[in-house]
Amino acid sequence: MIVTIKNDDGETLFDITKIGDELKRQEAGVIVQKVGTLGTTIEALDFASRTHRANLEKLLETCDEAKVEPKTPEEES
């Protein structure tokens, strides 16, 4: 499995299947799986958040009684 590491120095490619130490190879595989799972979770949370925000906006657009006008600087003084 090829893994790309991006940092300030640029991009470096690693083939984790070529790691000689079995424990390190397994650990690298587990970390890759965890990163993948976290990436999927982040995408799902972002999608859910955007959906809820859109639903809230749609709901609030029909609630004119809840609308508040922002105060002008003169009103705040």
Secondary structure, 3 states (H helix, E strand, C coil): CEEEEEECCEEEEEEHHHCCCHHHHHHHHHHHHHHHHHHHHHHHHHHHHHHHHHHHHHHHHCCHHHCCCCCCHHHHC
